[in-house]
Amino acid sequence: MDKQIQINGLSVLLLRITMSGIFIVAGVSHLLNPEGVTQRIQNAPYSSFASMFGDPHVLGIISGYVLLIFGITFLLGVFTRWSAVILFLTLIPITITIQMGNGILHGPLWKNIALFGGLLFFILNNPKPYSLYNNI
């Protein structure tokens, strides 16, 4: 396949901005309301999965910092691919613990699946338009 696909740089920027917002807001929410996050983890159908990684309260705070920091770096286009990888890996246990037990027709599960797709776009393509620093 020698065909070159052209993607509008502005559309990549807009996708990155719209996607990063959910991670930044979720990170802030985790940090401002860790008790609520702990409660959601403990009440989730697959709470035992999260317990394999540690105390739910600590996990909520750590995930809050990760979502906030890498949501911001993703927004700015700083190491875009690596930011997307870290957000992707952080989203996996969150999706399994909180969303999977609610069934296949549960909207937030599909929101997370869409986020996985968007993050995969940036992981596989590592587009550089409108990035502050994206050397790798």
Backbone as CSV, one residue per row, in Angstrom:
resi,resn,N_x,N_y,N_z,CA_x,CA_y,CA_z,C_x,C_y,C_z
1,MET,0.824,-1.179,0.000,0.000,0.000,0.000,0.868,1.242,0.000
2,ASP,1.002,1.852,-1.126,1.806,3.057,-1.236,0.956,4.316,-1.201
3,LYS,-0.330,4.142,-1.062,-1.239,5.288,-1.074,-1.109,6.079,0.219
4,GLN,-0.871,7.362,0.092,-0.749,8.259,1.239,-2.117,8.823,1.580
5,ILE,-2.519,8.731,2.851,-3.791,9.277,3.294,-3.527,10.629,3.936
6,GLN,-4.277,11.620,3.500,-4.128,12.963,4.041,-5.248,13.235,5.042
7,ILE,-4.884,13.754,6.192,-5.852,14.111,7.229,-5.659,15.586,7.551
8,ASN,-6.744,16.293,7.644,-6.707,17.716,7.965,-6.184,17.889,9.390
9,GLY,-5.141,18.664,9.554,-4.540,18.895,10.870,-5.494,19.519,11.869
10,LEU,-6.381,20.389,11.400,-7.349,21.016,12.294,-8.311,19.972,12.875
11,SER,-8.695,18.984,12.065,-9.596,17.942,12.575,-8.909,17.099,13.652
12,VAL,-7.611,16.897,13.507,-6.849,16.160,14.518,-6.802,16.960,15.818
13,LEU,-6.580,18.252,15.703,-6.567,19.120,16.876,-7.926,19.102,17.573
14,LEU,-9.000,19.237,16.809,-10.340,19.246,17.400,-10.670,17.913,18.071
15,LEU,-10.257,16.808,17.466,-10.468,15.498,18.077,-9.704,15.403,19.396
16,ARG,-8.469,15.863,19.378,-7.660,15.816,20.602,-8.263,16.688,21.702
17,ILE,-8.741,17.873,21.362,-9.342,18.774,22.351,-10.610,18.157,22.933
18,THR,-11.476,17.662,22.058,-12.743,17.117,22.555,-12.540,15.858,23.380
19,MET,-11.574,15.053,23.011,-11.307,13.840,23.792,-10.650,14.159,25.132
20,SER,-9.737,15.107,25.135,-8.992,15.379,26.366,-9.884,15.932,27.464
21,GLY,-10.932,16.629,27.087,-11.833,17.217,28.073,-12.392,16.207,29.051
22,ILE,-12.779,15.042,28.569,-13.365,14.043,29.462,-12.343,13.528,30.467
23,PHE,-11.090,13.406,30.053,-10.051,12.928,30.970,-9.721,13.985,32.019
24,ILE,-9.653,15.235,31.592,-9.349,16.323,32.529,-10.466,16.477,33.556
25,VAL,-11.704,16.489,33.105,-12.842,16.631,34.012,-12.930,15.433,34.963
26,ALA,-12.722,14.228,34.443,-12.751,13.034,35.295,-11.632,13.086,36.330
27,GLY,-10.450,13.537,35.919,-9.335,13.644,36.859,-9.632,14.621,37.974
28,VAL,-10.168,15.778,37.625,-10.538,16.776,38.635,-11.601,16.196,39.561
29,SER,-12.575,15.524,38.995,-13.645,14.914,39.792,-13.094,13.878,40.776
30,HIS,-12.173,13.054,40.310,-11.550,12.052,41.186,-10.820,12.713,42.348
31,LEU,-10.164,13.824,42.074,-9.372,14.490,43.111,-10.237,15.317,44.069
32,LEU,-11.329,15.882,43.575,-12.196,16.681,44.437,-13.168,15.829,45.255
33,ASN,-13.467,14.637,44.773,-14.431,13.783,45.454,-13.916,12.346,45.537
34,PRO,-12.788,12.117,46.212,-12.245,10.752,46.273,-13.167,9.776,46.996
35,GLU,-13.967,10.281,47.941,-14.887,9.391,48.658,-15.960,8.860,47.710
36,GLY,-16.444,9.720,46.822,-17.436,9.298,45.836,-16.880,8.255,44.878
37,VAL,-15.632,8.445,44.464,-14.974,7.477,43.577,-14.802,6.146,44.309
38,THR,-14.378,6.224,45.565,-14.216,5.007,46.371,-15.540,4.262,46.471
39,GLN,-16.603,4.993,46.717,-17.934,4.390,46.841,-18.359,3.732,45.533
40,ARG,-18.104,4.407,44.410,-18.455,3.827,43.100,-17.686,2.546,42.847
41,ILE,-16.413,2.531,43.203,-15.602,1.325,43.021,-16.146,0.199,43.894
42,GLN,-16.409,0.496,45.148,-16.876,-0.529,46.073,-18.253,-1.061,45.691
43,ASN,-19.104,-0.239,45.079,-20.447,-0.657,44.694,-20.513,-1.275,43.299
44,ALA,-19.413,-1.228,42.568,-19.401,-1.736,41.197,-19.493,-3.263,41.188
45,PRO,-20.152,-3.804,40.166,-20.277,-5.259,40.067,-18.928,-5.997,40.043
46,TYR,-17.930,-5.373,39.455,-16.605,-6.004,39.381,-15.603,-5.309,40.296
47,SER,-16.033,-4.949,41.477,-15.150,-4.250,42.425,-13.954,-5.109,42.821
48,SER,-14.129,-6.426,42.767,-13.009,-7.315,43.123,-11.841,-7.152,42.144
49,PHE,-12.149,-6.797,40.895,-11.087,-6.573,39.916,-10.219,-5.390,40.343
50,ALA,-10.852,-4.308,40.767,-10.106,-3.128,41.212,-9.312,-3.435,42.469
51,SER,-9.865,-4.255,43.335,-9.181,-4.590,44.591,-7.862,-5.314,44.358
52,MET,-7.722,-5.956,43.196,-6.455,-6.624,42.874,-5.319,-5.618,42.755
53,PHE,-5.648,-4.366,42.448,-4.632,-3.334,42.243,-4.336,-2.531,43.497
54,GLY,-5.179,-2.655,44.529,-4.921,-1.930,45.766,-6.182,-1.366,46.385
55,ASP,-5.978,-0.493,47.350,-7.067,0.149,48.077,-7.851,1.065,47.133
56,PRO,-9.187,0.931,47.084,-9.993,1.746,46.170,-9.812,3.255,46.356
57,HIS,-9.635,3.716,47.582,-9.451,5.142,47.829,-8.150,5.635,47.188
58,VAL,-7.077,4.901,47.394,-5.781,5.266,46.810,-5.847,5.181,45.287
59,LEU,-6.507,4.138,44.774,-6.639,3.992,43.325,-7.389,5.173,42.713
60,GLY,-8.427,5.635,43.399,-9.187,6.786,42.904,-8.333,8.038,42.823
61,ILE,-7.517,8.258,43.839,-6.653,9.447,43.849,-5.556,9.334,42.784
62,ILE,-4.917,8.175,42.714,-3.859,7.980,41.707,-4.431,8.137,40.300
63,SER,-5.582,7.497,40.051,-6.169,7.609,38.712,-6.575,9.057,38.427
64,GLY,-6.981,9.802,39.449,-7.316,11.209,39.261,-6.121,12.013,38.780
65,TYR,-4.971,11.815,39.414,-3.760,12.513,38.981,-3.357,12.097,37.567
66,VAL,-3.418,10.801,37.279,-3.042,10.315,35.949,-3.962,10.902,34.890
67,LEU,-5.281,10.843,35.135,-6.232,11.375,34.161,-6.035,12.871,33.954
68,LEU,-5.805,13.609,35.018,-5.619,15.057,34.916,-4.318,15.413,34.193
69,ILE,-3.227,14.848,34.644,-1.914,15.187,34.063,-1.833,14.784,32.599
70,PHE,-2.196,13.536,32.301,-2.054,13.081,30.920,-3.190,13.568,30.031
71,GLY,-4.319,13.968,30.631,-5.356,14.652,29.868,-4.855,16.002,29.389
72,ILE,-4.129,16.694,30.241,-3.563,18.002,29.869,-2.448,17.845,28.830
73,THR,-1.550,16.872,29.037,-0.476,16.689,28.047,-1.052,16.253,26.703
74,PHE,-2.103,15.437,26.740,-2.779,15.022,25.508,-3.405,16.242,24.820
75,LEU,-4.067,17.085,25.585,-4.677,18.301,25.051,-3.637,19.178,24.351
76,LEU,-2.497,19.355,24.993,-1.457,20.233,24.467,-0.636,19.589,23.350
77,GLY,-0.754,18.273,23.189,0.048,17.598,22.180,1.480,17.409,22.628
78,VAL,1.680,17.194,23.909,3.007,16.922,24.466,3.143,15.414,24.568
79,PHE,4.056,14.852,23.791,4.206,13.398,23.730,2.830,12.748,23.545
80,THR,2.174,13.135,22.470,0.787,12.734,22.225,0.600,11.222,22.279
81,ARG,1.458,10.482,21.599,1.314,9.018,21.575,1.428,8.452,22.983
82,TRP,2.417,8.881,23.747,2.615,8.332,25.094,1.496,8.752,26.042
83,SER,1.001,9.959,25.875,-0.143,10.399,26.674,-1.347,9.516,26.379
84,ALA,-1.577,9.221,25.100,-2.696,8.370,24.701,-2.524,6.949,25.246
85,VAL,-1.301,6.428,25.220,-1.040,5.078,25.749,-1.360,5.025,27.237
86,ILE,-0.898,6.002,27.984,-1.134,6.009,29.436,-2.617,6.166,29.741
87,LEU,-3.307,7.040,29.020,-4.746,7.185,29.220,-5.485,5.895,28.855
88,PHE,-5.075,5.248,27.779,-5.665,3.983,27.347,-5.512,2.925,28.448
89,LEU,-4.290,2.795,28.967,-4.032,1.791,30.012,-4.770,2.110,31.308
90,THR,-4.953,3.377,31.608,-5.693,3.781,32.804,-7.186,3.505,32.629
91,LEU,-7.672,3.669,31.417,-9.092,3.480,31.145,-9.517,2.013,31.188
92,ILE,-8.602,1.094,30.928,-8.955,-0.341,30.916,-9.519,-0.799,32.263
93,PRO,-8.794,-0.656,33.384,-9.370,-1.129,34.651,-10.605,-0.339,35.088
94,ILE,-10.669,0.938,34.733,-11.857,1.734,35.060,-13.068,1.165,34.332
95,THR,-12.902,0.861,33.050,-13.996,0.323,32.247,-14.428,-1.045,32.747
96,ILE,-13.465,-1.898,33.055,-13.810,-3.236,33.542,-14.518,-3.147,34.885
97,THR,-13.990,-2.360,35.791,-14.546,-2.282,37.145,-15.909,-1.601,37.174
98,ILE,-16.024,-0.453,36.566,-17.222,0.369,36.713,-18.267,0.076,35.630
99,GLN,-17.851,-0.076,34.389,-18.816,-0.128,33.281,-19.255,-1.524,32.857
100,MET,-18.373,-2.508,32.930,-18.679,-3.834,32.375,-19.861,-4.520,33.055
101,GLY,-20.018,-4.340,34.336,-21.072,-5.024,35.066,-22.464,-4.495,34.804
102,ASN,-22.571,-3.392,34.095,-23.881,-2.792,33.842,-24.529,-3.281,32.550
103,GLY,-23.852,-4.152,31.831,-24.428,-4.727,30.621,-23.976,-4.044,29.348
104,ILE,-24.188,-4.736,28.245,-23.716,-4.299,26.936,-24.489,-3.079,26.409
105,LEU,-25.684,-2.844,26.915,-26.489,-1.719,26.444,-26.301,-0.464,27.285
106,HIS,-25.355,-0.487,28.167,-25.077,0.624,29.067,-24.293,1.708,28.312
107,GLY,-24.852,2.925,28.243,-24.243,4.017,27.475,-22.818,4.356,27.854
108,PRO,-22.495,4.508,29.153,-21.120,4.842,29.519,-20.089,3.788,29.084
109,LEU,-20.505,2.537,28.970,-19.587,1.516,28.451,-19.201,1.868,27.017
110,TRP,-20.181,2.240,26.205,-19.909,2.577,24.813,-19.155,3.892,24.682
111,LYS,-19.357,4.811,25.636,-18.559,6.034,25.651,-17.087,5.668,25.831
112,ASN,-16.815,4.752,26.755,-15.424,4.332,26.978,-14.877,3.596,25.769
113,ILE,-15.685,2.799,25.111,-15.229,2.107,23.903,-14.885,3.134,22.823
114,ALA,-15.699,4.177,22.705,-15.389,5.241,21.742,-14.086,5.946,22.115
115,LEU,-13.870,6.167,23.417,-12.611,6.772,23.863,-11.425,5.881,23.511
116,PHE,-11.592,4.565,23.691,-10.523,3.637,23.294,-10.212,3.801,21.811
117,GLY,-11.247,3.909,20.980,-11.039,4.088,19.540,-10.300,5.374,19.221
118,GLY,-10.691,6.469,19.866,-10.010,7.742,19.642,-8.560,7.699,20.092
119,LEU,-8.332,7.101,21.255,-6.953,6.986,21.751,-6.118,6.103,20.826
120,LEU,-6.719,5.029,20.309,-5.992,4.168,19.367,-5.585,4.931,18.112
121,PHE,-6.429,5.859,17.668,-6.069,6.690,16.516,-4.746,7.402,16.781
122,PHE,-4.625,7.998,17.965,-3.412,8.753,18.292,-2.229,7.835,18.580
123,ILE,-2.487,6.656,19.128,-1.409,5.704,19.392,-0.837,5.173,18.083
124,LEU,-1.703,4.811,17.157,-1.256,4.198,15.904,-0.689,5.207,14.915
125,ASN,-1.218,6.421,14.922,-0.815,7.413,13.916,0.150,8.465,14.433
126,ASN,0.096,8.784,15.724,0.925,9.817,16.331,0.976,11.089,15.482
127,PRO,-0.190,11.659,15.181,-0.193,12.856,14.333,0.462,14.045,15.029
128,LYS,1.252,14.782,14.279,2.020,15.876,14.858,1.426,17.269,14.659
129,PRO,0.418,17.440,13.786,-0.098,18.810,13.605,-0.635,19.407,14.901
130,TYR,-0.334,20.671,15.084,-0.836,21.437,16.217,-0.403,20.850,17.556
131,SER,0.787,20.329,17.649,1.324,19.789,18.878,2.399,20.720,19.405
132,LEU,2.497,20.827,20.721,3.562,21.639,21.311,4.892,20.903,21.229
133,TYR,4.870,19.622,21.593,6.082,18.827,21.542,5.706,17.390,21.302
134,ASN,6.115,16.862,20.163,5.724,15.508,19.787,6.836,14.873,18.977
135,ASN,7.969,14.730,19.596,9.162,14.226,18.916,9.123,12.721,18.664
136,ILE,8.456,11.987,19.540,8.492,10.519,19.449,7.251,10.009,18.774
